[in-house]
């Protein structure tokens, strides 16, 4: 199945990706970053219009954060972000954004601790449709310097949402990286690739839409539906 990963990357590099739209069926598409951001919530956080601060600045060494392991959640559950950090000045605030959204969350958590783990719980409401997106996260030290950013891919399953053709026989790159590569749109949307485990059927998904491939075993069959998925994100 590694051929799928190779072809997906080739199409992505050749065509390029921008934004992804919403589902149009009453559910909120993970491919619509601003709508998704408006729907989610973080207890104790302040929502701010605009973009998080850029890395660097301040009067000393910037914190360094690690993490970004992919998350798989069900609509209506809580996504738990965990960030490891090293910061000579401790930390003041955390910033969390749905990649590509027009706002972000400010979580004020002043601490003099210079290393450890920060856990952020994000409520994902039940009206979020099946799909994928990513969180952009960074922190700022007490010296005013902003850390490197971390991007965390998130796959969402809505049991009552859009069901892939062929039902539950499909497995996707967001479930198992051996299936293929989960590709990021610059605005935070994701392109997923899914295959039927018992038949020659596969599709790409982007922004809540699915693009079925005529053949899953030939390059030409995969390229057409992959290109359609990429173009839908412009």
N, CA, C and O of each residue as an XYZ file, in Angstrom:
936
protein
N       0.811     -1.215      0.000
C       0.000      0.000      0.000
C       0.843      1.262      0.000
O       0.285      2.357     -0.075
N       2.151      1.160      0.080
C       3.001      2.331      0.101
C       2.929      3.143     -1.183
O       3.241      4.334     -1.173
N       2.522      2.521     -2.298
C       2.361      3.261     -3.548
C       1.398      4.427     -3.374
O       1.567      5.466     -4.011
N       0.384      4.269     -2.515
C      -0.588      5.333     -2.304
C       0.086      6.550     -1.682
O      -0.182      7.683     -2.081
N       0.953      6.321     -0.713
C       1.665      7.418     -0.070
C       2.501      8.192     -1.076
O       2.501      9.423     -1.073
N       3.216      7.470     -1.941
C       4.074      8.106     -2.932
C       3.272      8.955     -3.903
O       3.642     10.092     -4.197
N       2.179      8.404     -4.397
C       1.378      9.127     -5.380
C       0.715     10.333     -4.754
O       0.640     11.392     -5.378
N       0.228     10.191     -3.520
C      -0.393     11.330     -2.848
C       0.574     12.484     -2.703
O       0.194     13.634     -2.921
N       1.820     12.204     -2.340
C       2.811     13.248     -2.192
C       3.139     13.898     -3.527
O       3.328     15.112     -3.598
N       3.209     13.089     -4.597
C       3.527     13.623     -5.919
C       2.471     14.619     -6.369
O       2.800     15.695     -6.870
N       1.193     14.262     -6.190
C       0.114     15.159     -6.608
C       0.141     16.431     -5.776
O      -0.034     17.528     -6.306
N       0.358     16.284     -4.484
C       0.388     17.446     -3.594
C       1.479     18.418     -4.020
O       1.249     19.627     -4.063
N       2.658     17.905     -4.334
C       3.772     18.760     -4.713
C       3.553     19.387     -6.079
O       3.991     20.512     -6.322
N       2.877     18.671     -6.976
C       2.708     19.151     -8.342
C       1.633     20.213     -8.454
O       1.778     21.161     -9.226
N       0.561     20.072     -7.699
C      -0.580     20.964     -7.859
C      -0.573     22.076     -6.834
O      -0.893     23.217     -7.166
N      -0.208     21.768     -5.569
C      -0.255     22.762     -4.501
C      -1.622     22.778     -3.866
O      -2.608     22.414     -4.506
N      -1.702     23.203     -2.589
C      -2.959     23.161     -1.856
C      -3.214     24.485     -1.175
O      -2.292     25.106     -0.647
N      -4.481     24.929     -1.183
C      -4.873     26.117     -0.420
C      -5.949     25.713      0.562
O      -5.737     24.786      1.343
N      -7.129     26.390      0.556
C      -8.145     26.150      1.566
C      -9.131     25.075      1.183
O      -9.215     24.678      0.021
N      -9.896     24.591      2.190
C     -10.927     23.585      1.962
C     -12.260     24.124      2.467
O     -12.282     24.882      3.436
N     -13.365     23.755      1.839
C     -14.665     24.298      2.200
C     -15.380     23.498      3.252
O     -14.792     22.601      3.856
N     -16.679     23.814      3.492
C     -17.428     23.076      4.498
C     -18.370     22.078      3.837
O     -18.449     21.997      2.611
N     -19.101     21.300      4.691
C     -19.875     20.179      4.169
C     -21.168     20.601      3.494
O     -21.604     19.939      2.552
N     -21.796     21.680      3.941
C     -23.069     22.103      3.377
C     -24.239     21.251      3.817
O     -25.320     21.366      3.238
N     -24.069     20.384      4.835
C     -25.172     19.520      5.267
C     -25.587     19.783      6.714
O     -26.252     18.948      7.327
N     -25.203     20.927      7.260
C     -25.586     21.263      8.623
C     -24.514     20.959      9.649
O     -24.514     21.541     10.733
N     -23.597     20.053      9.322
C     -22.472     19.780     10.202
C     -21.337     20.758      9.891
O     -21.296     21.343      8.809
N     -20.430     20.931     10.831
C     -19.292     21.821     10.643
C     -18.106     21.008     10.143
O     -17.680     20.047     10.784
N     -17.584     21.405      8.997
C     -16.481     20.656      8.402
C     -15.161     21.000      9.082
O     -14.871     22.176      9.299
N     -14.361     19.998      9.421
C     -13.012     20.270      9.911
C     -12.148     20.991      8.882
O     -11.111     21.557      9.231
N     -12.568     20.975      7.609
C     -11.849     21.677      6.555
C     -12.155     23.151      6.488
O     -11.566     23.858      5.671
N     -13.071     23.651      7.334
C     -13.379     25.079      7.415
C     -12.812     25.585      8.734
O     -13.514     25.552      9.745
N     -11.560     26.054      8.759
C     -10.891     26.336     10.030
C     -11.563     27.401     10.880
O     -11.607     27.273     12.103
N     -12.087     28.451     10.257
C     -12.710     29.516     11.056
C     -14.015     29.049     11.686
O     -14.294     29.365     12.843
N     -14.827     28.289     10.925
C     -16.071     27.754     11.479
C     -15.768     26.758     12.593
O     -16.444     26.750     13.621
N     -14.757     25.923     12.391
C     -14.371     24.957     13.410
C     -13.895     25.669     14.671
O     -14.275     25.299     15.782
N     -13.066     26.688     14.495
C     -12.555     27.433     15.642
C     -13.685     28.078     16.429
O     -13.645     28.114     17.659
N     -14.699     28.593     15.722
C     -15.837     29.227     16.401
C     -16.641     28.226     17.222
O     -17.296     28.594     18.197
N     -16.587     26.950     16.818
C     -17.406     25.933     17.481
C     -16.725     25.308     18.693
O     -17.399     24.927     19.650
N     -15.401     25.198     18.664
C     -14.708     24.542     19.770
C     -14.543     25.507     20.940
O     -14.753     26.711     20.794
N     -14.167     24.975     22.097
C     -13.965     25.820     23.274
C     -12.858     25.246     24.148
O     -12.609     24.040     24.154
N     -12.199     26.137     24.888
C     -11.171     25.764     25.861
C     -11.510     26.483     27.155
O     -11.539     27.713     27.198
N     -11.764     25.728     28.200
C     -12.156     26.330     29.469
C     -11.061     27.267     29.982
O      -9.888     26.899     30.057
N     -11.476     28.491     30.333
C     -10.546     29.465     30.883
C      -9.760     30.245     29.856
O      -8.989     31.136     30.215
N      -9.941     29.924     28.560
C      -9.186     30.617     27.518
C      -9.939     31.842     27.025
O     -11.163     31.918     27.124
N      -9.190     32.796     26.493
C      -9.767     33.998     25.885
C      -9.599     33.898     24.378
O      -8.500     33.640     23.888
N     -10.686     34.102     23.642
C     -10.633     34.046     22.177
C     -10.216     35.418     21.651
O     -10.786     36.437     22.039
N      -9.215     35.438     20.762
C      -8.681     36.686     20.231
C      -8.689     36.644     18.712
O      -8.251     35.664     18.109
N      -9.195     37.718     18.090
C      -9.181     37.814     16.635
C      -7.756     38.045     16.136
O      -6.978     38.765     16.763
N      -7.423     37.429     15.004
C      -6.108     37.615     14.423
C      -5.256     36.371     14.531
O      -5.772     35.259     14.646
N      -3.952     36.563     14.493
C      -3.008     35.453     14.485
C      -2.148     35.456     15.748
O      -1.882     36.521     16.305
N      -1.711     34.289     16.205
C      -0.834     34.223     17.374
C       0.476     34.965     17.115
O       0.849     35.164     15.959
N       1.174     35.374     18.164
C       2.445     36.076     17.969
C       3.490     35.191     17.301
O       3.496     33.972     17.472
N       4.364     35.823     16.544
C       5.420     35.097     15.843
C       6.494     34.640     16.823
O       6.667     35.257     17.874
N       7.215     33.577     16.501
C       8.301     33.106     17.370
C       9.362     34.183     17.593
O       9.572     35.050     16.744
N      10.025     34.116     18.743
C      11.109     35.042     19.037
C      10.644     36.256     19.812
O       9.656     36.197     20.544
N      11.356     37.354     19.649
C      11.048     38.574     20.386
C      11.508     38.475     21.829
O      12.297     37.598     22.180
N      11.017     39.367     22.654
C      11.346     39.331     24.067
C      12.764     39.765     24.350
O      13.425     40.352     23.493
N      13.238     39.476     25.564
C      14.542     39.957     26.012
C      15.531     38.836     26.323
O      16.619     39.107     26.831
N      15.189     37.619     26.038
C      16.076     36.508     26.349
C      15.805     35.321     25.465
O      15.143     35.438     24.433
N      16.317     34.180     25.868
C      16.163     32.964     25.081
C      14.711     32.512     25.058
O      14.037     32.497     26.088
N      14.237     32.143     23.871
C      12.849     31.708     23.722
C      12.661     30.291     24.253
O      13.582     29.479     24.177
N      11.483     29.984     24.789
C      11.194     28.601     25.192
C      11.244     27.660     23.992
O      11.098     28.083     22.845
N      11.449     26.402     24.276
C      11.411     25.359     23.247
C      10.344     24.356     23.646
O      10.349     23.854     24.769
N       9.425     24.061     22.728
C       8.367     23.096     23.024
C       8.459     21.911     22.072
O       8.959     22.031     20.953
N       7.971     20.772     22.533
C       7.935     19.550     21.742
C       6.543     18.949     21.847
O       5.759     19.327     22.718
N       6.241     18.016     20.961
C       4.921     17.377     20.948
C       4.449     17.235     19.525
O       5.251     17.039     18.612
N       3.154     17.332     19.333
C       2.607     17.268     17.985
C       2.201     15.891     17.517
O       1.932     15.699     16.331
N       2.148     14.906     18.441
C       1.699     13.571     18.040
C       0.240     13.625     17.588
O      -0.588     14.282     18.219
N      -0.066     12.933     16.499
C      -1.408     12.954     15.928
C      -2.451     12.446     16.931
O      -2.189     11.518     17.696
N      -3.637     13.068     16.916
C      -4.733     12.697     17.801
C      -5.889     12.148     16.984
O      -6.140     12.610     15.871
N      -6.593     11.166     17.528
C      -7.822     10.632     16.929
C      -8.925     10.758     17.965
O      -8.831     10.191     19.053
N      -9.984     11.510     17.622
C     -11.067     11.745     18.579
C     -12.413     11.561     17.899
O     -12.509     11.508     16.673
N     -13.458     11.463     18.728
C     -14.837     11.391     18.259
C     -15.532     12.697     18.569
O     -15.330     13.265     19.643
N     -16.352     13.187     17.644
C     -17.104     14.419     17.886
C     -17.868     14.320     19.202
O     -18.501     13.305     19.493
N     -17.799     15.387     19.991
C     -18.436     15.405     21.302
C     -17.473     15.101     22.430
O     -17.822     15.229     23.603
N     -16.246     14.694     22.075
C     -15.231     14.377     23.084
C     -14.261     15.537     23.272
O     -14.447     16.616     22.708
N     -13.234     15.302     24.065
C     -12.222     16.316     24.362
C     -10.887     15.923     23.746
O     -10.410     14.805     23.940
N     -10.290     16.844     23.006
C      -8.935     16.641     22.481
C      -7.945     17.131     23.525
O      -8.086     18.237     24.046
N      -6.959     16.326     23.829
C      -5.970     16.674     24.851
C      -4.609     16.897     24.206
O      -3.959     15.956     23.751
N      -4.192     18.157     24.176
C      -2.871     18.497     23.665
C      -1.865     18.433     24.802
O      -2.113     18.968     25.882
N      -0.744     17.787     24.569
C       0.330     17.745     25.563
C       1.609     18.284     24.935
O       2.068     17.787     23.906
N       2.177     19.309     25.570
C       3.384     19.951     25.086
C       4.486     19.806     26.117
O       4.300     20.167     27.279
N       5.626     19.284     25.708
C       6.799     19.336     26.557
C       7.463     20.686     26.362
O       7.443     21.224     25.255
N       8.053     21.247     27.411
C       8.682     22.555     27.267
C       9.961     22.658     28.089
O      10.125     22.008     29.121
N      10.862     23.504     27.588
C      12.063     23.928     28.291
C      12.104     25.444     28.165
O      12.044     25.971     27.054
N      12.206     26.159     29.294
C      12.180     27.614     29.251
C      12.937     28.181     30.443
O      12.559     27.963     31.593
N      13.996     28.900     30.160
C      14.815     29.445     31.243
C      14.055     30.464     32.086
O      14.420     30.708     33.236
N      13.010     31.056     31.533
C      12.252     32.068     32.273
C      10.864     31.575     32.687
O      10.006     32.380     33.048
N      10.635     30.243     32.638
C       9.292     29.744     32.898
C       8.378     30.097     31.739
O       8.851     30.332     30.627
N       7.084     30.138     31.981
C       6.180     30.541     30.897
C       5.000     31.334     31.439
O       4.598     31.185     32.592
N       4.462     32.176     30.574
C       3.344     33.050     30.932
C       2.036     32.597     30.297
O       1.026     32.435     30.981
N       2.066     32.396     28.990
C       0.836     32.125     28.241
C       1.042     31.004     27.238
O       2.159     30.740     26.792
N      -0.071     30.345     26.891
C      -0.110     29.370     25.802
C      -1.046     29.914     24.721
O      -2.050     30.560     25.021
N      -0.703     29.645     23.476
C      -1.538     30.049     22.349
C      -1.929     28.799     21.561
O      -1.081     27.972     21.223
N      -3.225     28.677     21.277
C      -3.723     27.538     20.498
C      -4.597     28.076     19.374
O      -5.484     28.896     19.607
N      -4.347     27.617     18.171
C      -5.133     28.030     17.009
C      -5.461     26.827     16.149
O      -4.622     25.946     15.959
N      -6.694     26.784     15.621
C      -6.983     25.862     14.519
C      -6.228     26.411     13.316
O      -6.483     27.534     12.882
N      -5.305     25.630     12.778
C      -4.489     26.107     11.658
C      -5.372     26.702     10.570
O      -6.283     26.042     10.071
N      -5.095     27.966     10.201
C      -5.833     28.626      9.141
C      -7.008     29.449      9.605
O      -7.620     30.141      8.791
N      -7.355     29.405     10.893
C      -8.498     30.166     11.411
C      -8.154     31.644     11.523
O      -6.982     32.020     11.496
N      -9.183     32.480     11.648
C      -8.963     33.918     11.773
C      -8.969     34.378     13.232
O      -9.041     35.577     13.502
N      -8.896     33.437     14.168
C      -8.751     33.778     15.573
C      -7.934     32.690     16.267
O      -7.570     31.686     15.654
N      -7.648     32.905     17.563
C      -6.895     31.903     18.330
C      -7.277     32.029     19.800
O      -7.972     32.966     20.193
N      -6.815     31.078     20.606
C      -7.109     31.056     22.031
C      -5.863     31.426     22.831
O      -4.768     30.934     22.559
N      -6.043     32.291     23.811
C      -4.990     32.663     24.747
C      -5.304     32.022     26.093
O      -6.366     32.257     26.669
N      -4.373     31.213     26.587
C      -4.543     30.545     27.873
C      -3.446     31.054     28.801
O      -2.273     30.728     28.623
N      -3.828     31.844     29.781
C      -2.856     32.429     30.691
C      -2.554     31.448     31.823
O      -3.434     31.123     32.620
N      -1.298     30.975     31.890
C      -0.892     29.999     32.902
C       0.506     30.339     33.435
O       1.438     29.555     33.256
N       0.661     31.496     34.086
C       1.997     31.886     34.554
C       2.607     30.845     35.484
O       1.948     30.363     36.405
N       3.869     30.502     35.237
C       4.565     29.519     36.057
C       6.068     29.774     35.975
O       6.599     30.099     34.913
N       6.740     29.620     37.109
C       8.180     29.763     37.126
C       8.906     28.476     36.819
O      10.136     28.454     36.793
N       8.166     27.392     36.584
C       8.773     26.103     36.266
C       9.515     26.203     34.933
O       8.985     26.761     33.972
N      10.712     25.678     34.868
C      11.534     25.831     33.662
C      11.467     24.643     32.702
O      11.974     24.733     31.583
N      10.853     23.536     33.116
C      10.666     22.412     32.200
C       9.516     21.552     32.696
O       9.204     21.537     33.887
N       8.891     20.839     31.776
C       7.777     19.976     32.160
C       6.827     19.752     31.006
O       7.225     19.810     29.843
N       5.571     19.495     31.328
C       4.536     19.206     30.331
C       3.332     20.087     30.579
O       2.881     20.230     31.716
N       2.818     20.670     29.530
C       1.587     21.470     29.588
C       0.485     20.669     28.914
O       0.655     20.207     27.786
N      -0.641     20.502     29.592
C      -1.791     19.785     29.034
C      -2.927     20.770     28.786
O      -3.306     21.526     29.681
N      -3.462     20.761     27.584
C      -4.554     21.660     27.194
C      -5.721     20.812     26.711
O      -5.578     20.037     25.765
N      -6.871     20.956     27.355
C      -8.064     20.201     26.972
C      -8.968     21.069     26.108
O      -9.335     22.179     26.493
N      -9.321     20.552     24.937
C     -10.109     21.301     23.950
C     -11.410     20.548     23.687
O     -11.394     19.382     23.291
N     -12.523     21.215     23.907
C     -13.836     20.594     23.726
C     -14.224     20.615     22.246
O     -14.308     21.679     21.632
N     -14.460     19.430     21.685
C     -14.866     19.279     20.281
C     -16.353     18.933     20.269
O     -16.708     17.808     20.622
N     -17.236     19.852     19.876
C     -18.679     19.609     19.981
C     -19.178     18.517     19.026
O     -18.501     18.188     18.052
N     -20.359     17.959     19.305
C     -20.876     16.841     18.502
C     -21.242     17.207     17.075
O     -21.426     16.317     16.245
N     -21.353     18.505     16.762
C     -21.726     18.892     15.393
C     -20.530     18.978     14.444
O     -20.687     19.376     13.290
N     -19.332     18.606     14.920
C     -18.177     18.583     14.025
C     -18.217     17.312     13.181
O     -18.347     16.211     13.716
N     -18.105     17.464     11.867
C     -18.206     16.330     10.953
C     -16.911     15.525     10.929
O     -15.879     15.974     11.427
N     -16.977     14.357     10.356
C     -15.798     13.531     10.140
C     -14.805     14.265      9.233
O     -15.199     14.853      8.226
N     -13.527     14.229      9.588
C     -12.510     14.893      8.789
C     -11.225     15.058      9.573
O     -11.009     14.378     10.576
N     -10.383     15.951      9.121
C      -9.085     16.149      9.755
C      -8.693     17.621      9.706
O      -9.084     18.348      8.793
N      -7.924     18.045     10.688
C      -7.397     19.405     10.752
C      -6.153     19.357     11.622
O      -5.689     18.273     11.977
N      -5.606     20.518     11.971
C      -4.457     20.533     12.875
C      -4.504     21.763     13.776
O      -5.063     22.798     13.414
N      -3.903     21.627     14.960
C      -3.763     22.726     15.904
C      -2.356     23.301     15.813
O      -1.374     22.560     15.761
N      -2.268     24.629     15.794
C      -1.006     25.359     15.908
C      -0.891     25.799     17.355
O      -1.815     26.413     17.887
N       0.237     25.495     18.007
C       0.393     25.795     19.428
C       1.780     26.365     19.700
O       2.766     25.906     19.124
N       1.859     27.368     20.580
C       3.139     27.878     21.049
C       2.938     28.461     22.447
O       1.806     28.615     22.905
N       4.047     28.785     23.121
C       3.967     29.403     24.438
C       4.890     30.611     24.460
O       5.731     30.774     23.576
N       4.729     31.467     25.481
C       5.615     32.613     25.656
C       6.205     32.568     27.055
O       5.499     32.300     28.028
N       7.502     32.833     27.151
C       8.168     32.835     28.441
C       7.923     34.130     29.203
O       7.375     35.088     28.659
N       8.335     34.149     30.468
C       8.195     35.357     31.288
C       9.045     36.507     30.750
O       8.809     37.669     31.079
N      10.041     36.171     29.915
C      10.877     37.211     29.319
C      10.273     37.781     28.037
O      10.887     38.623     27.383
N       9.074     37.325     27.676
C       8.385     37.842     26.495
C       8.742     37.156     25.199
O       8.201     37.514     24.153
N       9.638     36.179     25.228
C      10.030     35.473     24.001
C       9.054     34.338     23.701
O       8.658     33.585     24.592
N       8.679     34.233     22.439
C       7.708     33.228     22.004
C       8.442     31.995     21.484
O       9.436     32.107     20.767
N       7.942     30.826     21.854
C       8.582     29.560     21.479
C       8.410     29.237     20.006
O       7.704     29.928     19.272
N       9.069     28.176     19.599
C       8.791     27.557     18.305
C       7.350     27.062     18.311
O       6.835     26.706     19.371
N       6.683     27.028     17.160
C       5.324     26.477     17.100
C       5.332     24.965     16.917
O       6.290     24.400     16.390
N       4.271     24.324     17.352
C       4.055     22.893     17.147
C       2.734     22.716     16.400
O       1.741     23.358     16.743
N       2.713     21.857     15.386
C       1.488     21.531     14.668
C       1.065     20.109     15.031
O       1.845     19.166     14.895
N      -0.174     19.966     15.494
C      -0.701     18.666     15.922
C      -1.841     18.240     15.000
O      -2.902     18.863     15.038
N      -1.668     17.205     14.173
C      -2.767     16.724     13.326
C      -3.869     16.081     14.181
O      -3.584     15.381     15.152
N      -5.113     16.326     13.809
C      -6.259     15.772     14.535
C      -7.215     15.138     13.532
O      -7.637     15.785     12.573
N      -7.550     13.882     13.753
C      -8.575     13.212     12.965
C      -9.848     13.090     13.779
O      -9.815     12.612     14.913
N     -10.977     13.518     13.213
C     -12.267     13.503     13.911
C     -13.202     12.505     13.237
O     -13.292     12.457     12.011
N     -13.891     11.718     14.038
C     -14.926     10.821     13.528
C     -16.261     11.223     14.125
O     -16.410     11.295     15.345
N     -17.230     11.485     13.260
C     -18.594     11.771     13.699
C     -19.451     10.555     13.349
O     -19.709     10.316     12.170
N     -19.900      9.778     14.347
C     -20.657      8.545     14.057
C     -21.901      8.776     13.220
O     -22.341      7.878     12.502
N     -22.475      9.979     13.305
C     -23.683     10.267     12.528
C     -23.416     11.135     11.330
O     -24.354     11.604     10.684
N     -22.141     11.364     11.014
C     -21.780     12.265      9.931
C     -21.659     11.566      8.599
O     -22.327     10.564      8.345
N     -20.793     12.106      7.744
C     -20.611     11.543      6.408
C     -19.926     10.189      6.496
O     -18.799     10.096      6.982
N     -20.592      9.141      6.032
C     -20.028      7.792      6.058
C     -19.378      7.504      4.713
O     -20.016      7.696      3.677
N     -18.143      7.053      4.696
C     -17.470      6.768      3.427
C     -18.228      5.720      2.616
O     -18.834      4.818      3.195
N     -18.203      5.824      1.270
C     -18.818      4.782      0.455
C     -18.166      3.444      0.763
O     -16.942      3.323      0.756
N     -19.004      2.428      1.038
C     -18.455      1.142      1.427
C     -18.475      0.936      2.924
O     -18.111     -0.133      3.414
N     -18.915      1.996      3.683
C     -19.086      1.869      5.125
C     -17.794      1.665      5.872
O     -16.777      2.284      5.558
N     -17.832      0.789      6.869
C     -16.724      0.629      7.794
C     -15.596     -0.265      7.277
O     -14.642     -0.526      8.010
N     -15.684     -0.742      6.022
C     -14.596     -1.535      5.466
C     -13.388     -0.673      5.124
O     -12.306     -1.197      4.858
N     -13.565      0.650      5.130
C     -12.489      1.552      4.758
C     -11.586      1.865      5.944
O     -12.045      2.017      7.076
N     -10.296      1.958      5.658
C      -9.325      2.434      6.636
C      -8.539      3.559      5.977
O      -8.219      3.486      4.790
N      -8.226      4.604      6.749
C      -7.660      5.827      6.181
C      -6.251      6.096      6.697
O      -5.816      5.528      7.699
N      -5.555      6.973      5.989
C      -4.218      7.373      6.419
C      -4.247      8.012      7.792
O      -3.280      7.904      8.546
N      -5.346      8.679      8.131
C      -5.475      9.291      9.457
C      -5.601      8.234     10.552
O      -5.373      8.528     11.725
N      -5.964      6.998     10.174
C      -6.039      5.898     11.142
C      -4.741      5.099     11.194
O      -4.315      4.659     12.262
N      -4.108      4.911     10.014
C      -2.934      4.053      9.915
C      -1.991      4.640      8.864
O      -2.333      4.652      7.682
N      -0.811      5.129      9.265
C       0.102      5.763      8.309
C       0.592      4.828      7.219
O       1.118      5.303      6.212
N       0.441      3.497      7.377
C       0.835      2.583      6.311
C      -0.088      2.677      5.109
O       0.280      2.260      4.011
N      -1.285      3.220      5.303
C      -2.229      3.365      4.193
C      -1.750      4.435      3.224
O      -1.906      4.289      2.012
N      -1.175      5.494      3.740
C      -0.745      6.605      2.907
C      -0.318      7.767      3.772
O      -0.037      7.602      4.959
N      -0.272      8.942      3.172
C       0.193     10.134      3.875
C      -0.954     11.117      4.057
O      -1.642     11.461      3.095
N      -1.163     11.573      5.301
C      -2.142     12.603      5.603
C      -1.502     13.946      5.287
O      -0.513     14.327      5.913
N      -2.063     14.664      4.319
C      -1.439     15.891      3.817
C      -2.117     17.131      4.382
O      -3.340     17.162      4.524
N      -1.331     18.148      4.705
C      -1.851     19.383      5.299
C      -2.073     20.443      4.232
O      -1.216     20.663      3.376
N      -3.233     21.102      4.287
C      -3.459     22.308      3.504
C      -2.852     23.481      4.275
O      -2.845     23.457      5.506
N      -2.349     24.496      3.596
C      -1.762     25.639      4.292
C      -2.730     26.339      5.243
O      -2.288     26.966      6.206
N      -4.032     26.252      5.001
C      -4.990     26.930      5.873
C      -5.449     26.044      7.033
O      -6.346     26.430      7.783
N      -4.850     24.874      7.187
C      -5.218     24.006      8.305
C      -6.066     22.817      7.919
O      -6.217     21.897      8.723
N      -6.633     22.793      6.708
C      -7.387     21.628      6.262
C      -6.453     20.456      5.982
O      -5.235     20.618      5.910
N      -7.034     19.293      5.828
C      -6.244     18.089      5.586
C      -6.816     17.308      4.409
O      -8.020     17.339      4.155
N      -5.934     16.605      3.691
C      -6.338     15.665      2.651
C      -6.014     14.264      3.159
O      -4.857     13.937      3.425
N      -7.050     13.447      3.288
C      -6.888     12.084      3.781
C      -7.035     11.108      2.617
O      -7.639     11.440      1.597
N      -6.488      9.914      2.768
C      -6.608      8.882      1.755
C      -7.113      7.608      2.419
O      -6.566      7.184      3.437
N      -8.171      6.980      1.846
C      -8.807      5.816      2.455
C      -8.919      4.686      1.441
O      -9.182      4.921      0.262
N      -8.718      3.464      1.906
C      -8.831      2.296      1.040
C      -9.769      1.275      1.677
O      -9.861      1.168      2.899
N     -10.460      0.531      0.818
C     -11.307     -0.562      1.268
C     -10.431     -1.786      1.496
O      -9.687     -2.186      0.601
N     -10.506     -2.376      2.659
C      -9.634     -3.485      3.008
C     -10.007     -4.791      2.301
O      -9.212     -5.731      2.287
N     -11.204     -4.862      1.717
C     -11.637     -6.116      1.103
C     -11.985     -5.968     -0.374
O     -12.448     -6.926     -0.992
N     -11.771     -4.782     -0.954
C     -12.115     -4.585     -2.367
C     -11.189     -3.526     -2.960
O     -10.543     -2.770     -2.234
N     -11.137     -3.484     -4.292
C     -10.327     -2.490     -4.991
C     -11.109     -1.180     -5.058
O     -11.615     -0.805     -6.115
N     -11.204     -0.495     -3.933
C     -11.918      0.776     -3.857
C     -11.140      1.700     -2.927
O     -10.608      1.268     -1.904
N     -11.082      2.975     -3.297
C     -10.380      3.939     -2.464
C     -10.895      5.336     -2.793
O     -11.567      5.538     -3.805
N     -10.579      6.287     -1.940
C     -10.974      7.669     -2.195
C     -10.080      8.606     -1.399
O      -9.478      8.217     -0.398
N     -10.004      9.862     -1.869
C      -9.398     10.949     -1.117
C     -10.525     11.774     -0.510
O     -11.610     11.856     -1.085
N     -10.280     12.386      0.646
C     -11.268     13.293      1.239
C     -10.594     14.618      1.550
O      -9.433     14.666      1.955
N     -11.350     15.695      1.350
C     -10.844     17.037      1.645
C     -12.035     17.927      1.966
O     -12.974     18.022      1.176
N     -11.999     18.575      3.115
C     -13.061     19.504      3.481
C     -14.426     18.880      3.573
O     -15.423     19.552      3.309
N     -14.509     17.600      3.943
C     -15.793     16.926      4.075
C     -16.299     16.306      2.791
O     -17.315     15.611      2.809
N     -15.616     16.537      1.666
C     -15.993     15.936      0.387
C     -15.102     14.742      0.095
O     -13.945     14.693      0.513
N     -15.666     13.768     -0.637
C     -14.934     12.553     -0.965
C     -14.788     12.425     -2.480
O     -15.714     12.734     -3.230
N     -13.615     11.966     -2.921
C     -13.311     11.861     -4.333
C     -12.885     10.417     -4.612
O     -11.747     10.026     -4.350
N     -13.830      9.634     -5.151
C     -13.583      8.214     -5.378
C     -12.658      8.012     -6.571
O     -12.744      8.725     -7.571
N     -11.765      7.022     -6.445
C     -10.795      6.726     -7.500
C     -11.302      5.562     -8.354
O     -11.867      4.601     -7.834
N     -11.094      5.660     -9.665
C     -11.543      4.606    -10.570
C     -10.778      3.311    -10.327
O     -11.351      2.223    -10.387
N      -9.492      3.432    -10.055
C      -8.666      2.265     -9.775
C      -7.681      2.606     -8.674
O      -7.091      3.686     -8.667
N      -7.506      1.675     -7.739
C      -6.587      1.904     -6.620
C      -5.256      1.208     -6.819
O      -4.406      1.238     -5.929
N      -5.061      0.590     -7.954
C      -3.836     -0.183     -8.168
C      -2.987      0.361     -9.312
O      -1.921     -0.181     -9.607
N      -3.459      1.444     -9.967
C      -2.672      2.047    -11.047
C      -2.462      3.527    -10.757
O      -3.287      4.171    -10.109
N      -1.348      4.053    -11.245
C      -1.030      5.454    -11.012
C      -2.065      6.372    -11.628
O      -2.477      7.342    -10.992
N      -2.502      6.091    -12.863
C      -3.478      6.952    -13.530
C      -4.797      6.990    -12.766
O      -5.431      8.040    -12.654
N      -5.206      5.827    -12.237
C      -6.458      5.797    -11.498
C      -6.418      6.644    -10.240
O      -7.412      7.273     -9.878
N      -5.270      6.663     -9.570
C      -5.134      7.426     -8.339
C      -4.936      8.916     -8.588
O      -5.425      9.747     -7.822
N      -4.220      9.255     -9.658
C      -3.888     10.652     -9.884
C      -5.112     11.524    -10.117
O      -5.158     12.662     -9.650
N      -6.110     11.002    -10.836
C      -7.287     11.806    -11.139
C      -8.045     12.234     -9.893
O      -8.384     13.407     -9.737
N      -8.312     11.273     -9.001
C      -9.080     11.630     -7.806
C      -8.230     12.424     -6.822
O      -8.755     13.267     -6.094
N      -6.912     12.163     -6.789
C      -6.040     12.933     -5.919
C      -5.984     14.387     -6.343
O      -6.011     15.289     -5.506
N      -5.907     14.612     -7.658
C      -5.857     15.982     -8.154
C      -7.177     16.704     -7.859
O      -7.172     17.887     -7.517
N      -8.303     15.999     -7.990
C      -9.596     16.619     -7.688
C      -9.667     17.032     -6.216
O     -10.207     18.090     -5.891
N      -9.120     16.196     -5.328
C      -9.123     16.531     -3.903
C      -8.271     17.757     -3.634
O      -8.660     18.635     -2.863
N      -7.106     17.818     -4.271
C      -6.216     18.967     -4.080
C      -6.870     20.242     -4.594
O      -6.858     21.268     -3.915
N      -7.451     20.176     -5.818
C      -8.056     21.370     -6.400
C      -9.249     21.865     -5.601
O      -9.561     23.055     -5.630
N      -9.929     20.960     -4.882
C     -11.075     21.388     -4.085
C     -10.671     22.264     -2.918
O     -11.509     22.930     -2.310
N      -9.380     22.264     -2.604
C      -8.885     23.055     -1.474
C      -8.457     24.451     -1.866
O      -8.039     25.230     -1.009
N      -8.551     24.790     -3.154
C      -8.196     26.145     -3.563
C      -9.330     27.096     -3.218
O      -9.233     28.294     -3.481
